Structures are given as C-alpha cells and as structure tokens.
Amino acid sequence: MTDMSTQLHEGMEVHTADGKKLGKIAQIWYGASVGSVTPSEEESCFEVHRGFLGREKLYIPCSAVAHVANDAVTLTVDSSAADEMPSWHRKPTWIS
C-alpha cells in the first residue's frame, strides 16, 4: 500500500466517497507511518479546514484516502461517516 501523504499538498479540496466537499487541506503532518505498511499512533494525517470561514478543523489520517487526482482528494468514507469520526475532530497528541 502506498502512503498517500506523498501525493498531498496544501490547498487541495477534500471530498467524501459520496462526493461531498469537506474542505481544503491546510497542513500535512508526517508521522512515523511514512513509508510503513503497519499503522501507528503517529500515522501521517492532514488538517482540513471546513465550515463557515474554515473554522472547523479535521485531522484525517492518510489511510482514509481512496485516491488523489486533479488537485483533489477523495476519501474512503461517505459524508455521514466522516462526521461521526470523533478522532478526526481532535488534533493528534503527537503533533506539537
């Protein structure tokens, strides 16, 4: 499995599997999982700003990326599942 973090960059639009726009990538955090096939607590993730004026922040693990194309990211989960991911609403503790 390829680490999707190497294909991401700031400003990319992020969409759910059902085509809903979540927001844009504001920052990419490279964790211990870069180049690794085993997940870790320090999995690479990216910060997405969404909502009015981008005030809501999500921290989405790179393992949730289905594909990257045309300056956009598509996730493996639909919009309702994305909203129900409590860990995505908290900044990972390993990020300073």
mmCIF file as gemmi writes it, N, C-alpha and C atoms, coordinates in Angstrom:
data_model
loop_
_atom_site.group_PDB
_atom_site.id
_atom_site.type_symbol
_atom_site.label_atom_id
_atom_site.label_alt_id
_atom_site.label_comp_id
_atom_site.label_asym_id
_atom_site.label_entity_id
_atom_site.label_seq_id
_atom_site.pdbx_PDB_ins_code
_atom_site.Cartn_x
_atom_site.Cartn_y
_atom_site.Cartn_z
_atom_site.occupancy
_atom_site.B_iso_or_equiv
_atom_site.pdbx_formal_charge
_atom_site.auth_seq_id
_atom_site.auth_asym_id
_atom_site.pdbx_PDB_model_num
ATOM 1 N N . MET Axp A 1 ? 0.844 -1.178 0 1 0 ? 1 A 1
ATOM 2 C CA . MET Axp A 1 ? 0 0 0 1 0 ? 1 A 1
ATOM 3 C C . MET Axp A 1 ? 0.893 1.246 0 1 0 ? 1 A 1
ATOM 4 N N . THR Axp A 2 ? 0.578 2.195 -0.838 1 0 ? 2 A 1
ATOM 5 C CA . THR Axp A 2 ? 1.347 3.427 -0.948 1 0 ? 2 A 1
ATOM 6 C C . THR Axp A 2 ? 0.884 4.431 0.095 1 0 ? 2 A 1
ATOM 7 N N . ASP Axp A 3 ? 1.836 5.14 0.686 1 0 ? 3 A 1
ATOM 8 C CA . ASP Axp A 3 ? 1.5 6.189 1.632 1 0 ? 3 A 1
ATOM 9 C C . ASP Axp A 3 ? 0.996 7.4 0.85 1 0 ? 3 A 1
ATOM 10 N N . MET Axp A 4 ? -0.281 7.723 1.006 1 0 ? 4 A 1
ATOM 11 C CA . MET Axp A 4 ? -0.901 8.802 0.252 1 0 ? 4 A 1
ATOM 12 C C . MET Axp A 4 ? -0.351 10.175 0.624 1 0 ? 4 A 1
ATOM 13 N N . SER Axp A 5 ? 0.302 10.296 1.761 1 0 ? 5 A 1
ATOM 14 C CA . SER Axp A 5 ? 0.78 11.613 2.196 1 0 ? 5 A 1
ATOM 15 C C . SER Axp A 5 ? 1.754 12.217 1.194 1 0 ? 5 A 1
ATOM 16 N N . THR Axp A 6 ? 2.44 11.397 0.429 1 0 ? 6 A 1
ATOM 17 C CA . THR Axp A 6 ? 3.413 11.914 -0.54 1 0 ? 6 A 1
ATOM 18 C C . THR Axp A 6 ? 2.737 12.57 -1.738 1 0 ? 6 A 1
ATOM 19 N N . GLN Axp A 7 ? 1.441 12.342 -1.934 1 0 ? 7 A 1
ATOM 20 C CA . GLN Axp A 7 ? 0.707 12.918 -3.066 1 0 ? 7 A 1
ATOM 21 C C . GLN Axp A 7 ? -0.108 14.15 -2.684 1 0 ? 7 A 1
ATOM 22 N N . LEU Axp A 8 ? -0.139 14.483 -1.409 1 0 ? 8 A 1
ATOM 23 C CA . LEU Axp A 8 ? -0.974 15.582 -0.923 1 0 ? 8 A 1
ATOM 24 C C . LEU Axp A 8 ? -0.201 16.888 -0.864 1 0 ? 8 A 1
ATOM 25 N N . HIS Axp A 9 ? -0.936 17.993 -0.993 1 0 ? 9 A 1
ATOM 26 C CA . HIS Axp A 9 ? -0.328 19.296 -0.772 1 0 ? 9 A 1
ATOM 27 C C . HIS Axp A 9 ? -1.401 20.269 -0.283 1 0 ? 9 A 1
ATOM 28 N N . GLU Axp A 10 ? -0.951 21.332 0.341 1 0 ? 10 A 1
ATOM 29 C CA . GLU Axp A 10 ? -1.865 22.343 0.881 1 0 ? 10 A 1
ATOM 30 C C . GLU Axp A 10 ? -2.73 22.924 -0.23 1 0 ? 10 A 1
ATOM 31 N N . GLY Axp A 11 ? -3.981 23.199 0.098 1 0 ? 11 A 1
ATOM 32 C CA . GLY Axp A 11 ? -4.906 23.814 -0.837 1 0 ? 11 A 1
ATOM 33 C C . GLY Axp A 11 ? -5.765 22.826 -1.618 1 0 ? 11 A 1
ATOM 34 N N . MET Axp A 12 ? -5.445 21.538 -1.536 1 0 ? 12 A 1
ATOM 35 C CA . MET Axp A 12 ? -6.247 20.546 -2.254 1 0 ? 12 A 1
ATOM 36 C C . MET Axp A 12 ? -7.635 20.441 -1.627 1 0 ? 12 A 1
ATOM 37 N N . GLU Axp A 13 ? -8.659 20.27 -2.478 1 0 ? 13 A 1
ATOM 38 C CA . GLU Axp A 13 ? -10.011 20.04 -1.976 1 0 ? 13 A 1
ATOM 39 C C . GLU Axp A 13 ? -10.126 18.59 -1.526 1 0 ? 13 A 1
ATOM 40 N N . VAL Axp A 14 ? -10.9 18.386 -0.455 1 0 ? 14 A 1
ATOM 41 C CA . VAL Axp A 14 ? -11.117 17.045 0.084 1 0 ? 14 A 1
ATOM 42 C C . VAL Axp A 14 ? -12.595 16.71 -0.034 1 0 ? 14 A 1
ATOM 43 N N . HIS Axp A 15 ? -12.88 15.556 -0.647 1 0 ? 15 A 1
ATOM 44 C CA . HIS Axp A 15 ? -14.248 15.104 -0.866 1 0 ? 15 A 1
ATOM 45 C C . HIS Axp A 15 ? -14.454 13.741 -0.221 1 0 ? 15 A 1
ATOM 46 N N . THR Axp A 16 ? -15.673 13.483 0.214 1 0 ? 16 A 1
ATOM 47 C CA . THR Axp A 16 ? -16.015 12.172 0.761 1 0 ? 16 A 1
ATOM 48 C C . THR Axp A 16 ? -16.292 11.205 -0.391 1 0 ? 16 A 1
ATOM 49 N N . ALA Axp A 17 ? -16.45 9.931 -0.07 1 0 ? 17 A 1
ATOM 50 C CA . ALA Axp A 17 ? -16.703 8.908 -1.084 1 0 ? 17 A 1
ATOM 51 C C . ALA Axp A 17 ? -17.993 9.163 -1.847 1 0 ? 17 A 1
ATOM 52 N N . ASP Axp A 18 ? -18.956 9.84 -1.212 1 0 ? 18 A 1
ATOM 53 C CA . ASP Axp A 18 ? -20.219 10.144 -1.883 1 0 ? 18 A 1
ATOM 54 C C . ASP Axp A 18 ? -20.215 11.519 -2.556 1 0 ? 18 A 1
ATOM 55 N N . GLY Axp A 19 ? -19.025 12.12 -2.718 1 0 ? 19 A 1
ATOM 56 C CA . GLY Axp A 19 ? -18.888 13.339 -3.5 1 0 ? 19 A 1
ATOM 57 C C . GLY Axp A 19 ? -19.093 14.65 -2.784 1 0 ? 19 A 1
ATOM 58 N N . LYS Axp A 20 ? -19.296 14.65 -1.477 1 0 ? 20 A 1
ATOM 59 C CA . LYS Axp A 20 ? -19.495 15.896 -0.733 1 0 ? 20 A 1
ATOM 60 C C . LYS Axp A 20 ? -18.136 16.52 -0.405 1 0 ? 20 A 1
ATOM 61 N N . LYS Axp A 21 ? -18.047 17.833 -0.557 1 0 ? 21 A 1
ATOM 62 C CA . LYS Axp A 21 ? -16.814 18.541 -0.235 1 0 ? 21 A 1
ATOM 63 C C . LYS Axp A 21 ? -16.721 18.739 1.275 1 0 ? 21 A 1
ATOM 64 N N . LEU Axp A 22 ? -15.583 18.32 1.854 1 0 ? 22 A 1
ATOM 65 C CA . LEU Axp A 22 ? -15.336 18.526 3.283 1 0 ? 22 A 1
ATOM 66 C C . LEU Axp A 22 ? -14.635 19.855 3.533 1 0 ? 22 A 1
ATOM 67 N N . GLY Axp A 23 ? -13.717 20.208 2.673 1 0 ? 23 A 1
ATOM 68 C CA . GLY Axp A 23 ? -12.942 21.426 2.863 1 0 ? 23 A 1
ATOM 69 C C . GLY Axp A 23 ? -11.655 21.348 2.082 1 0 ? 23 A 1
ATOM 70 N N . LYS Axp A 24 ? -10.641 22.087 2.559 1 0 ? 24 A 1
ATOM 71 C CA . LYS Axp A 24 ? -9.341 22.121 1.888 1 0 ? 24 A 1
ATOM 72 C C . LYS Axp A 24 ? -8.236 21.766 2.864 1 0 ? 24 A 1
ATOM 73 N N . ILE Axp A 25 ? -7.2 21.169 2.327 1 0 ? 25 A 1
ATOM 74 C CA . ILE Axp A 25 ? -6.044 20.822 3.147 1 0 ? 25 A 1
ATOM 75 C C . ILE Axp A 25 ? -5.316 22.101 3.544 1 0 ? 25 A 1
ATOM 76 N N . ALA Axp A 26 ? -5.13 22.274 4.847 1 0 ? 26 A 1
ATOM 77 C CA . ALA Axp A 26 ? -4.41 23.435 5.368 1 0 ? 26 A 1
ATOM 78 C C . ALA Axp A 26 ? -2.965 23.074 5.713 1 0 ? 26 A 1
ATOM 79 N N . GLN Axp A 27 ? -2.759 21.813 6.136 1 0 ? 27 A 1
ATOM 80 C CA . GLN Axp A 27 ? -1.422 21.391 6.54 1 0 ? 27 A 1
ATOM 81 C C . GLN Axp A 27 ? -1.352 19.875 6.5 1 0 ? 27 A 1
ATOM 82 N N . ILE Axp A 28 ? -0.159 19.358 6.253 1 0 ? 28 A 1
ATOM 83 C CA . ILE Axp A 28 ? 0.069 17.919 6.244 1 0 ? 28 A 1
ATOM 84 C C . ILE Axp A 28 ? 1.058 17.603 7.347 1 0 ? 28 A 1
ATOM 85 N N . TRP Axp A 29 ? 0.737 16.584 8.125 1 0 ? 29 A 1
ATOM 86 C CA . TRP Axp A 29 ? 1.575 16.18 9.249 1 0 ? 29 A 1
ATOM 87 C C . TRP Axp A 29 ? 2.139 14.801 8.926 1 0 ? 29 A 1
ATOM 88 N N . TYR Axp A 30 ? 3.449 14.708 8.854 1 0 ? 30 A 1
ATOM 89 C CA . TYR Axp A 30 ? 4.103 13.444 8.536 1 0 ? 30 A 1
ATOM 90 C C . TYR Axp A 30 ? 4.488 12.73 9.815 1 0 ? 30 A 1
ATOM 91 N N . GLY Axp A 31 ? 3.904 11.565 10.006 1 0 ? 31 A 1
ATOM 92 C CA . GLY Axp A 31 ? 4.166 10.781 11.211 1 0 ? 31 A 1
ATOM 93 C C . GLY Axp A 31 ? 5.072 9.61 10.923 1 0 ? 31 A 1
ATOM 94 N N . ALA Axp A 32 ? 5.136 8.732 11.891 1 0 ? 32 A 1
ATOM 95 C CA . ALA Axp A 32 ? 6.014 7.573 11.809 1 0 ? 32 A 1
ATOM 96 C C . ALA Axp A 32 ? 5.601 6.611 10.7 1 0 ? 32 A 1
ATOM 97 N N . SER Axp A 33 ? 4.386 6.743 10.189 1 0 ? 33 A 1
ATOM 98 C CA . SER Axp A 33 ? 3.895 5.788 9.199 1 0 ? 33 A 1
ATOM 99 C C . SER Axp A 33 ? 4.372 6.062 7.787 1 0 ? 33 A 1
ATOM 100 N N . VAL Axp A 34 ? 5.087 7.156 7.552 1 0 ? 34 A 1
ATOM 101 C CA . VAL Axp A 34 ? 5.547 7.454 6.2 1 0 ? 34 A 1
ATOM 102 C C . VAL Axp A 34 ? 6.421 6.291 5.724 1 0 ? 34 A 1
ATOM 103 N N . GLY Axp A 35 ? 6.012 5.668 4.647 1 0 ? 35 A 1
ATOM 104 C CA . GLY Axp A 35 ? 6.752 4.55 4.086 1 0 ? 35 A 1
ATOM 105 C C . GLY Axp A 35 ? 6.546 3.238 4.817 1 0 ? 35 A 1
ATOM 106 N N . SER Axp A 36 ? 5.679 3.193 5.787 1 0 ? 36 A 1
ATOM 107 C CA . SER Axp A 36 ? 5.439 1.99 6.577 1 0 ? 36 A 1
ATOM 108 C C . SER Axp A 36 ? 4.126 1.338 6.168 1 0 ? 36 A 1
ATOM 109 N N . VAL Axp A 37 ? 4.061 0.025 6.275 1 0 ? 37 A 1
ATOM 110 C CA . VAL Axp A 37 ? 2.811 -0.67 5.955 1 0 ? 37 A 1
ATOM 111 C C . VAL Axp A 37 ? 1.994 -0.968 7.205 1 0 ? 37 A 1
ATOM 112 N N . THR Axp A 38 ? 2.557 -0.752 8.365 1 0 ? 38 A 1
ATOM 113 C CA . THR Axp A 38 ? 1.82 -1.005 9.598 1 0 ? 38 A 1
ATOM 114 C C . THR Axp A 38 ? 1.352 0.315 10.198 1 0 ? 38 A 1
ATOM 115 N N . PRO Axp A 39 ? 0.063 0.398 10.585 1 0 ? 39 A 1
ATOM 116 C CA . PRO Axp A 39 ? -0.435 1.634 11.182 1 0 ? 39 A 1
ATOM 117 C C . PRO Axp A 39 ? 0.204 1.896 12.545 1 0 ? 39 A 1
ATOM 118 N N . SER Axp A 40 ? 0.271 3.154 12.911 1 0 ? 40 A 1
ATOM 119 C CA . SER Axp A 40 ? 0.8 3.512 14.219 1 0 ? 40 A 1
ATOM 120 C C . SER Axp A 40 ? -0.017 4.655 14.782 1 0 ? 40 A 1
ATOM 121 N N . GLU Axp A 41 ? 0.21 4.959 16.048 1 0 ? 41 A 1
ATOM 122 C CA . GLU Axp A 41 ? -0.483 6.086 16.667 1 0 ? 41 A 1
ATOM 123 C C . GLU Axp A 41 ? -0.05 7.393 16.033 1 0 ? 41 A 1
ATOM 124 N N . GLU Axp A 42 ? 1.108 7.392 15.41 1 0 ? 42 A 1
ATOM 125 C CA . GLU Axp A 42 ? 1.638 8.598 14.777 1 0 ? 42 A 1
ATOM 126 C C . GLU Axp A 42 ? 1.473 8.519 13.263 1 0 ? 42 A 1
ATOM 127 N N . GLU Axp A 43 ? 0.303 8.093 12.834 1 0 ? 43 A 1
ATOM 128 C CA . GLU Axp A 43 ? 0.036 7.969 11.407 1 0 ? 43 A 1
ATOM 129 C C . GLU Axp A 43 ? -0.007 9.341 10.753 1 0 ? 43 A 1
ATOM 130 N N . SER Axp A 44 ? 0.585 9.453 9.589 1 0 ? 44 A 1
ATOM 131 C CA . SER Axp A 44 ? 0.539 10.708 8.853 1 0 ? 44 A 1
ATOM 132 C C . SER Axp A 44 ? -0.911 11.126 8.661 1 0 ? 44 A 1
ATOM 133 N N . CYS Axp A 45 ? -1.157 12.415 8.761 1 0 ? 45 A 1
ATOM 134 C CA . CYS Axp A 45 ? -2.521 12.916 8.601 1 0 ? 45 A 1
ATOM 135 C C . CYS Axp A 45 ? -2.462 14.311 7.988 1 0 ? 45 A 1
ATOM 136 N N . PHE Axp A 46 ? -3.626 14.807 7.633 1 0 ? 46 A 1
ATOM 137 C CA . PHE Axp A 46 ? -3.683 16.152 7.085 1 0 ? 46 A 1
ATOM 138 C C . PHE Axp A 46 ? -4.82 16.913 7.748 1 0 ? 46 A 1
ATOM 139 N N . GLU Axp A 47 ? -4.575 18.195 7.931 1 0 ? 47 A 1
ATOM 140 C CA . GLU Axp A 47 ? -5.536 19.083 8.589 1 0 ? 47 A 1
ATOM 141 C C . GLU Axp A 47 ? -6.424 19.71 7.514 1 0 ? 47 A 1
ATOM 142 N N . VAL Axp A 48 ? -7.726 19.562 7.689 1 0 ? 48 A 1
ATOM 143 C CA . VAL Axp A 48 ? -8.695 20.109 6.743 1 0 ? 48 A 1
ATOM 144 C C . VAL Axp A 48 ? -9.502 21.178 7.45 1 0 ? 48 A 1
ATOM 145 N N . HIS Axp A 49 ? -9.612 22.338 6.829 1 0 ? 49 A 1
ATOM 146 C CA . HIS Axp A 49 ? -10.458 23.408 7.351 1 0 ? 49 A 1
ATOM 147 C C . HIS Axp A 49 ? -11.774 23.356 6.61 1 0 ? 49 A 1
ATOM 148 N N . ARG Axp A 50 ? -12.868 23.353 7.369 1 0 ? 50 A 1
ATOM 149 C CA . ARG Axp A 50 ? -14.195 23.283 6.753 1 0 ? 50 A 1
ATOM 150 C C . ARG Axp A 50 ? -15.164 24.179 7.487 1 0 ? 50 A 1
ATOM 151 N N . GLY Axp A 51 ? -16.341 24.313 6.922 1 0 ? 51 A 1
ATOM 152 C CA . GLY Axp A 51 ? -17.367 25.141 7.543 1 0 ? 51 A 1
ATOM 153 C C . GLY Axp A 51 ? -17.201 26.601 7.196 1 0 ? 51 A 1
ATOM 154 N N . PHE Axp A 52 ? -18.037 27.406 7.815 1 0 ? 52 A 1
ATOM 155 C CA . PHE Axp A 52 ? -18.025 28.846 7.572 1 0 ? 52 A 1
ATOM 156 C C . PHE Axp A 52 ? -16.662 29.42 7.924 1 0 ? 52 A 1
ATOM 157 N N . LEU Axp A 53 ? -16.015 30.017 6.973 1 0 ? 53 A 1
ATOM 158 C CA . LEU Axp A 53 ? -14.685 30.615 7.121 1 0 ? 53 A 1
ATOM 159 C C . LEU Axp A 53 ? -13.607 29.595 7.509 1 0 ? 53 A 1
ATOM 160 N N . GLY Axp A 54 ? -13.89 28.32 7.336 1 0 ? 54 A 1
ATOM 161 C CA . GLY Axp A 54 ? -12.899 27.293 7.63 1 0 ? 54 A 1
ATOM 162 C C . GLY Axp A 54 ? -12.542 27.18 9.093 1 0 ? 54 A 1
ATOM 163 N N . ARG Axp A 55 ? -13.487 27.467 9.952 1 0 ? 55 A 1
ATOM 164 C CA . ARG Axp A 55 ? -13.193 27.469 11.397 1 0 ? 55 A 1
ATOM 165 C C . ARG Axp A 55 ? -13.125 26.077 12.012 1 0 ? 55 A 1
ATOM 166 N N . GLU Axp A 56 ? -13.828 25.106 11.427 1 0 ? 56 A 1
ATOM 167 C CA . GLU Axp A 56 ? -13.772 23.743 11.948 1 0 ? 56 A 1
ATOM 168 C C . GLU Axp A 56 ? -12.563 23.034 11.353 1 0 ? 56 A 1
ATOM 169 N N . LYS Axp A 57 ? -11.821 22.321 12.196 1 0 ? 57 A 1
ATOM 170 C CA . LYS Axp A 57 ? -10.628 21.612 11.741 1 0 ? 57 A 1
ATOM 171 C C . LYS Axp A 57 ? -10.84 20.109 11.909 1 0 ? 57 A 1
ATOM 172 N N . LEU Axp A 58 ? -10.435 19.377 10.902 1 0 ? 58 A 1
ATOM 173 C CA . LEU Axp A 58 ? -10.444 17.921 10.952 1 0 ? 58 A 1
ATOM 174 C C . LEU Axp A 58 ? -9.02 17.439 10.744 1 0 ? 58 A 1
ATOM 175 N N . TYR Axp A 59 ? -8.661 16.348 11.398 1 0 ? 59 A 1
ATOM 176 C CA . TYR Axp A 59 ? -7.345 15.738 11.25 1 0 ? 59 A 1
ATOM 177 C C . TYR Axp A 59 ? -7.572 14.34 10.695 1 0 ? 59 A 1
ATOM 178 N N . ILE Axp A 60 ? -7.419 14.211 9.383 1 0 ? 60 A 1
ATOM 179 C CA . ILE Axp A 60 ? -7.786 12.987 8.687 1 0 ? 60 A 1
ATOM 180 C C . ILE Axp A 60 ? -6.537 12.149 8.424 1 0 ? 60 A 1
ATOM 181 N N . PRO Axp A 61 ? -6.554 10.881 8.842 1 0 ? 61 A 1
ATOM 182 C CA . PRO Axp A 61 ? -5.39 10.025 8.586 1 0 ? 61 A 1
ATOM 183 C C . PRO Axp A 61 ? -5.245 9.74 7.098 1 0 ? 61 A 1
ATOM 184 N N . CYS Axp A 62 ? -4.021 9.661 6.639 1 0 ? 62 A 1
ATOM 185 C CA . CYS Axp A 62 ? -3.781 9.403 5.218 1 0 ? 62 A 1
ATOM 186 C C . CYS Axp A 62 ? -4.322 8.04 4.793 1 0 ? 62 A 1
ATOM 187 N N . SER Axp A 63 ? -4.496 7.136 5.722 1 0 ? 63 A 1
ATOM 188 C CA . SER Axp A 63 ? -5.057 5.819 5.388 1 0 ? 63 A 1
ATOM 189 C C . SER Axp A 63 ? -6.516 5.922 4.946 1 0 ? 63 A 1
ATOM 190 N N . ALA Axp A 64 ? -7.169 7.062 5.188 1 0 ? 64 A 1
ATOM 191 C CA . ALA Axp A 64 ? -8.566 7.258 4.785 1 0 ? 64 A 1
ATOM 192 C C . ALA Axp A 64 ? -8.688 7.801 3.363 1 0 ? 64 A 1
ATOM 193 N N . VAL Axp A 65 ? -7.569 7.977 2.677 1 0 ? 65 A 1
ATOM 194 C CA . VAL Axp A 65 ? -7.589 8.493 1.304 1 0 ? 65 A 1
ATOM 195 C C . VAL Axp A 65 ? -7.785 7.339 0.33 1 0 ? 65 A 1
ATOM 196 N N . ALA Axp A 66 ? -8.808 7.464 -0.512 1 0 ? 66 A 1
ATOM 197 C CA . ALA Axp A 66 ? -9.055 6.456 -1.544 1 0 ? 66 A 1
ATOM 198 C C . ALA Axp A 66 ? -8.183 6.734 -2.763 1 0 ? 66 A 1
ATOM 199 N N . HIS Axp A 67 ? -8.189 8.006 -3.211 1 0 ? 67 A 1
ATOM 200 C CA . HIS Axp A 67 ? -7.332 8.382 -4.332 1 0 ? 67 A 1
ATOM 201 C C . HIS Axp A 67 ? -7.154 9.89 -4.395 1 0 ? 67 A 1
ATOM 202 N N . VAL Axp A 68 ? -6.118 10.271 -5.142 1 0 ? 68 A 1
ATOM 203 C CA . VAL Axp A 68 ? -5.778 11.669 -5.354 1 0 ? 68 A 1
ATOM 204 C C . VAL Axp A 68 ? -5.727 11.887 -6.864 1 0 ? 68 A 1
ATOM 205 N N . ALA Axp A 69 ? -6.478 12.866 -7.352 1 0 ? 69 A 1
ATOM 206 C CA . ALA Axp A 69 ? -6.48 13.168 -8.79 1 0 ? 69 A 1
ATOM 207 C C . ALA Axp A 69 ? -6.994 14.587 -9.021 1 0 ? 69 A 1
ATOM 208 N N . ASN Axp A 70 ? -6.452 15.231 -10.026 1 0 ? 70 A 1
ATOM 209 C CA . ASN Axp A 70 ? -6.919 16.562 -10.43 1 0 ? 70 A 1
ATOM 210 C C . ASN Axp A 70 ? -6.966 17.552 -9.279 1 0 ? 70 A 1
ATOM 211 N N . ASP Axp A 71 ? -5.934 17.56 -8.454 1 0 ? 71 A 1
ATOM 212 C CA . ASP Axp A 71 ? -5.827 18.501 -7.344 1 0 ? 71 A 1
ATOM 213 C C . ASP Axp A 71 ? -6.929 18.331 -6.31 1 0 ? 71 A 1
ATOM 214 N N . ALA Axp A 72 ? -7.45 17.097 -6.195 1 0 ? 72 A 1
ATOM 215 C CA . ALA Axp A 72 ? -8.489 16.805 -5.206 1 0 ? 72 A 1
ATOM 216 C C . ALA Axp A 72 ? -8.229 15.447 -4.564 1 0 ? 72 A 1
ATOM 217 N N . VAL Axp A 73 ? -8.681 15.325 -3.336 1 0 ? 73 A 1
ATOM 218 C CA . VAL Axp A 73 ? -8.546 14.101 -2.561 1 0 ? 73 A 1
ATOM 219 C C . VAL Axp A 73 ? -9.936 13.507 -2.36 1 0 ? 73 A 1
ATOM 220 N N . THR Axp A 74 ? -10.062 12.213 -2.571 1 0 ? 74 A 1
ATOM 221 C CA . THR Axp A 74 ? -11.317 11.521 -2.283 1 0 ? 74 A 1
ATOM 222 C C . THR Axp A 74 ? -11.051 10.519 -1.175 1 0 ? 74 A 1
ATOM 223 N N . LEU Axp A 75 ? -11.92 10.55 -0.162 1 0 ? 75 A 1
ATOM 224 C CA . LEU Axp A 75 ? -11.777 9.672 0.988 1 0 ? 75 A 1
ATOM 225 C C . LEU Axp A 75 ? -12.489 8.342 0.777 1 0 ? 75 A 1
ATOM 226 N N . THR Axp A 76 ? -12.191 7.389 1.641 1 0 ? 76 A 1
ATOM 227 C CA . THR Axp A 76 ? -12.815 6.068 1.588 1 0 ? 76 A 1
ATOM 228 C C . THR Axp A 76 ? -14.157 6.036 2.301 1 0 ? 76 A 1
ATOM 229 N N . VAL Axp A 77 ? -14.518 7.105 3.003 1 0 ? 77 A 1
ATOM 230 C CA . VAL Axp A 77 ? -15.763 7.146 3.785 1 0 ? 77 A 1
ATOM 231 C C . VAL Axp A 77 ? -16.728 8.167 3.204 1 0 ? 77 A 1
ATOM 232 N N . ASP Axp A 78 ? -18.036 7.935 3.434 1 0 ? 78 A 1
ATOM 233 C CA . ASP Axp A 78 ? -19.028 8.895 2.964 1 0 ? 78 A 1
ATOM 234 C C . ASP Axp A 78 ? -19.175 10.037 3.974 1 0 ? 78 A 1
ATOM 235 N N . SER Axp A 79 ? -19.99 11.027 3.64 1 0 ? 79 A 1
ATOM 236 C CA . SER Axp A 79 ? -20.087 12.238 4.468 1 0 ? 79 A 1
ATOM 237 C C . SER Axp A 79 ? -20.629 11.96 5.86 1 0 ? 79 A 1
ATOM 238 N N . SER Axp A 80 ? -21.599 11.059 5.987 1 0 ? 80 A 1
ATOM 239 C CA . SER Axp A 80 ? -22.138 10.785 7.32 1 0 ? 80 A 1
ATOM 240 C C . SER Axp A 80 ? -21.105 10.081 8.195 1 0 ? 80 A 1
ATOM 241 N N . ALA Axp A 81 ? -20.328 9.182 7.626 1 0 ? 81 A 1
ATOM 242 C CA . ALA Axp A 81 ? -19.279 8.506 8.395 1 0 ? 81 A 1
ATOM 243 C C . ALA Axp A 81 ? -18.182 9.491 8.787 1 0 ? 81 A 1
ATOM 244 N N . ALA Axp A 82 ? -17.852 10.406 7.898 1 0 ? 82 A 1
ATOM 245 C CA . ALA Axp A 82 ? -16.816 11.404 8.193 1 0 ? 82 A 1
ATOM 246 C C . ALA Axp A 82 ? -17.229 12.282 9.378 1 0 ? 82 A 1
ATOM 247 N N . ASP Axp A 83 ? -18.505 12.636 9.442 1 0 ? 83 A 1
ATOM 248 C CA . ASP Axp A 83 ? -18.993 13.46 10.546 1 0 ? 83 A 1
ATOM 249 C C . ASP Axp A 83 ? -18.984 12.711 11.871 1 0 ? 83 A 1
ATOM 250 N N . GLU Axp A 84 ? -19.023 11.388 11.813 1 0 ? 84 A 1
ATOM 251 C CA . GLU Axp A 84 ? -19.091 10.567 13.023 1 0 ? 84 A 1
ATOM 252 C C . GLU Axp A 84 ? -17.738 10.042 13.476 1 0 ? 84 A 1
ATOM 253 N N . MET Axp A 85 ? -16.661 10.555 12.923 1 0 ? 85 A 1
ATOM 254 C CA . MET Axp A 85 ? -15.317 10.132 13.313 1 0 ? 85 A 1
ATOM 255 C C . MET Axp A 85 ? -14.809 11.046 14.421 1 0 ? 85 A 1
ATOM 256 N N . PRO Axp A 86 ? -14.992 10.664 15.688 1 0 ? 86 A 1
ATOM 257 C CA . PRO Axp A 86 ? -14.578 11.563 16.768 1 0 ? 86 A 1
ATOM 258 C C . PRO Axp A 86 ? -13.082 11.857 16.764 1 0 ? 86 A 1
ATOM 259 N N . SER Axp A 87 ? -12.273 10.895 16.365 1 0 ? 87 A 1
ATOM 260 C CA . SER Axp A 87 ? -10.825 11.126 16.376 1 0 ? 87 A 1
ATOM 261 C C . SER Axp A 87 ? -10.406 12.159 15.335 1 0 ? 87 A 1
ATOM 262 N N . TRP Axp A 88 ? -11.209 12.37 14.304 1 0 ? 88 A 1
ATOM 263 C CA . TRP Axp A 88 ? -10.876 13.348 13.28 1 0 ? 88 A 1
ATOM 264 C C . TRP Axp A 88 ? -11.087 14.775 13.776 1 0 ? 88 A 1
ATOM 265 N N . HIS Axp A 89 ? -11.812 14.952 14.86 1 0 ? 89 A 1
ATOM 266 C CA . HIS Axp A 89 ? -12.105 16.282 15.393 1 0 ? 89 A 1
ATOM 267 C C . HIS Axp A 89 ? -11.1 16.714 16.463 1 0 ? 89 A 1
ATOM 268 N N . ARG Axp A 90 ? -10.142 15.841 16.774 1 0 ? 90 A 1
ATOM 269 C CA . ARG Axp A 90 ? -9.122 16.153 17.782 1 0 ? 90 A 1
ATOM 270 C C . ARG Axp A 90 ? -7.74 16.127 17.143 1 0 ? 90 A 1
ATOM 271 N N . LYS Axp A 91 ? -6.953 17.117 17.47 1 0 ? 91 A 1
ATOM 272 C CA . LYS Axp A 91 ? -5.579 17.15 16.985 1 0 ? 91 A 1
ATOM 273 C C . LYS Axp A 91 ? -4.819 15.99 17.638 1 0 ? 91 A 1
ATOM 274 N N . PRO Axp A 92 ? -4.128 15.172 16.849 1 0 ? 92 A 1
ATOM 275 C CA . PRO Axp A 92 ? -3.355 14.063 17.435 1 0 ? 92 A 1
ATOM 276 C C . PRO Axp A 92 ? -2.338 14.58 18.444 1 0 ? 92 A 1
ATOM 277 N N . THR Axp A 93 ? -2.154 13.835 19.511 1 0 ? 93 A 1
ATOM 278 C CA . THR Axp A 93 ? -1.271 14.264 20.592 1 0 ? 93 A 1
ATOM 279 C C . THR Axp A 93 ? 0.187 14.354 20.17 1 0 ? 93 A 1
ATOM 280 N N . TRP Axp A 94 ? 0.599 13.619 19.156 1 0 ? 94 A 1
ATOM 281 C CA . TRP Axp A 94 ? 1.987 13.642 18.733 1 0 ? 94 A 1
ATOM 282 C C . TRP Axp A 94 ? 2.345 14.894 17.932 1 0 ? 94 A 1
ATOM 283 N N . ILE Axp A 95 ? 1.319 15.654 17.509 1 0 ? 95 A 1
ATOM 284 C CA . ILE Axp A 95 ? 1.568 16.9 16.776 1 0 ? 95 A 1
ATOM 285 C C . ILE Axp A 95 ? 1.728 18.034 17.784 1 0 ? 95 A 1
ATOM 286 N N . SER Axp A 96 ? 2.848 18.723 17.701 1 0 ? 96 A 1
ATOM 287 C CA . SER Axp A 96 ? 3.102 19.801 18.677 1 0 ? 96 A 1
ATOM 288 C C . SER Axp A 96 ? 2.416 21.077 18.284 1 0 ? 96 A 1
